[in-house]
Amino acid sequence: MSGGPAVRVSIESSCERQVQEVSLDGVETYVPPLSMSQNLAKLAQRIDFGHGSDSDEEDPSRESRESDWSKQEPEEDGKFQVSLRKLIHYKIYSSSGPMKFQPCLWPWDSVRNHLRSALTEMCVLHDVLSVVKEKKYMALDPVSQDPSVAKTPQVFQLISKKKSLATAAQLLLKGAEKLSKSVTESQEQRRQRDFNAELLHLRSQWKLRKVGDKILGDLSYRSAGSLFTHHGTFEVIKNTDIDLDKKIPDDYCPLNVQIPSDLEGSAYIKVSIQKQAPDIGDLGTVNLLRRQPKARPGTVLIHFLISAQNVLLCKEIFAQLSREAVQIKSHIPHIVVKNQIISQPFPGLQLSISLCHSTVEKKNQRTSPDKAKPDDHLYVLEHNLHQLIREFHKQTLSSSVMPHPASAPFGPKRLRLAGPMAYDKAEISCLQHGEGLLEKIVKQAKHIFLRSRTARTIDCLASRIEDPQIQAHWSNINDVYESSVKVLITSQGYEQICKSIQLQLNIGVEQIRVVHRDGRVITLSHQEQELQDFLLSQMSQHQVHAVQQLAKVMGWHVLSFSNHVGLGAVESIGNASAITVASPNGEYAVSVRNGPESGCKVLVQFPRCQTKDLPKSDVLQDGKWSHLRGPYKEVHWSRMEGRNFVYKMELLMAALTPCP
Amino acid sequence: MGVTCVCQVPVAEGKSVQQTVDQLHKKLEQLGAVKQGSFFVDCETYHATGNASGQPSKLLYVMHNSETPLSCMALFEGGPYLTADANFDVLMVKLKSHFQNAKGHKVESRGARYRYCDFLVKVGTVTMSSSARGISVEVEYCACVVPGDCWNLMKEFMQSFLGSNVPEIPSVFTSKPEGLFAPADCMDTMSQYLELFSKVRKQQVLPGSSVR
């Protein structure tokens, strides 16, 4: 049709307006359309007020006509059937629309009208057919048929069946996939819940905060007042390296933490006091490692963090100590080498503080060579170091910090209260001069050393010397810088009467103060020899005091008593002491001289009358002179019977006392 | 900080302020007191300006004591008292519109500080606008903070070098509602000094006296 000339064929409804007249030349004159009011008047004319509506009666007739028309259709050609019917249908409706309201002029009017319109339709149909016949302007195509209705061959059937089966299978598979996905999701959710629960648990013990998409924790003691510069943060990460298909191990934890590499492993501060200085080449290689206890699976994470925090604290302590060691001016400078600080509290003695930091890998390499060494680690001092750093933290975290006015100059924080509280000079200087960690720990080390050496000296003497016994009563409650011991010197079996020597030794940092029973105070230096000599002289004095006490009990008279005899051989330590006692009837006298070094010497003086070998004097002729004291004779003290000095003395006195 | 008594010692007849002070020093040294540096107490007067109610405005005294070097005391006569840090001086400059410094009224006492066992004795020359007005003696017994417990001891000690010039117990202690047994503090010292200074301010200028 596209190839044909541009001729337009329009098929339109024939009479929209009624033809009034067709003139001879074929011009149709139409009835002009009614206006609204005319139309209304016309409609009003039609109404027969005697009857109901008659339009209802007309409709069935029209219906029947239509059905008549449709009944005729099968008789026509099948190919044109549909289009024609539509066409005619259209014609009938369009023509019958305005006619419906026309008044019935005469009974056959509607019949005639229908016939006429049918005629018009037929004419049109004829025209169309004639045009179609020409095959010039219009062509008729067969009405397209539904292809599915067509019979398909068996191969196609097979293919389609296969295809539909495949679709069904795909659908099922999709469903299964969805199910499995939801299962994994719920599992994932459970694990997520575990993760959250663990995170909550972790949060209850550690400071955590979210930075960006990371969760960072704080290991540092900054909130407790630490000024250490190490940031000490750890990162909390989700533990994802676990196979979902396999069984989840018991010690699985959905959380994992990542700590800075320099805080890994375990660390402690080793404090030891050594007698002789080691070779300078050995410095800084102290690496004593303690066995790490095996952690239980559930608490791995917490232990891990705790040990990391401990490493941080140890590092802080060591950093503080080494800073002070460099700053403090002392007679003997402190040495800081690698991980060791060496200080000399007393001559010939060195205090070494070292930071022992071990990571797990190094552990295997280092354990063997150090095992032979005895562990001289001073746990008390390590503990005290930890306490001191915490005290230091607390100082910086003063709770009573005043607000700082904007106009005020910046000053030391600790002095902030000095003005308003009206501190005087002494209090201010006390505030300003704070002792450092190192000074304190050196003082404590000195004290500990002095105390242990005092104990050793006393024990040594007690085991070496049997006769006067030494008892030491250490007090249980000590200060870090001071402790005391009570030393009693007694003789076995005579504890009740020989209580003269009771010494209170107050051991300080640099010196030992000895308080006698009678209130005398003697200050000894840290030298070991001084204490030993002092105790030896006290023991020698004790013997003489014991004789004095014994004499009282035995009824003897003390003729003379001296703690420090000026005569006789000079003792290298202390002074000899002496006593002379006379028997109750005055016949005999016993003289005892006891020196710390020379030992005891006992002399007995006999009455003159008992000595036969005395040459007769020319002067002392009279008998009364025989009552004069005679010469002294030394007692072979070692040959005397008795288990100790006082017992021997008692025996001697008993022998010299005449029986009543 | 112990119990403190501040008193004014009259200038001996026929002698200058300096001579009287020297005499006191000599007496203390004879007692066995050891000289331990020097001391000063100063006092500045401020007028309150812009007093609308027409009442006679109270004077504000701002004082410093070398014994508490970081503090600054502000007192109204008869209370209230205030202890602050040294920033208070800066604050007073900022409050110029409310408190005006009376320049000519600055009084201070400077002198030597002696220690005799638990006693701290400060003999000072009171000067006002560079003229010596009198002698102040402060005796502090450091071992006790309760005035009632140690007043007799202090009195006896003061008699040993002041002779008949021993004062009565300071009214700061007796006027306290808790009585003599309330602990003494630095404010008691400062109010005694204030009392002394206002007494000195009123008295006539001593003829022929000048600062050392």
Contacts between the chains, C-beta under 8 A, distances in Angstrom:
chain1	res1	chain2	res2	distance
A	405	B	87	6.4
A	407	B	87	7.2
A	407	B	90	6.2
A	407	B	91	7.9
A	407	B	94	7.5
A	408	B	85	7.9
A	408	B	87	4.6
A	408	B	90	7.5
A	409	B	87	7.8
A	415	B	70	6.6
A	416	B	85	7.6
A	418	B	70	4.4
A	418	B	71	7.3
A	418	B	85	7.2
A	419	B	70	4.4
A	419	B	71	4.7
A	419	B	72	6.8
A	419	B	83	7.5
A	419	B	84	6.1
A	419	B	85	2.4
A	419	B	86	5.9
A	419	B	87	7.6
A	420	B	71	7.2
A	420	B	83	5.6
A	420	B	84	5.7
A	420	B	85	5.6
A	421	B	71	7.9
A	421	B	83	7.4
A	422	B	1	7.8
A	422	B	68	4.6
A	422	B	71	4.5
A	422	B	73	7.6
A	422	B	83	5.0
A	422	B	185	7.3
A	422	B	186	4.4
A	422	B	187	7.9
A	423	B	68	6.5
A	423	B	70	6.6
A	423	B	71	7.4
A	424	B	1	5.8
A	424	B	67	5.3
A	424	B	68	5.4
A	424	B	186	7.7
A	425	B	67	6.7
A	425	B	68	8.0
A	425	B	69	6.7
A	428	B	69	7.0
A	428	B	70	6.5
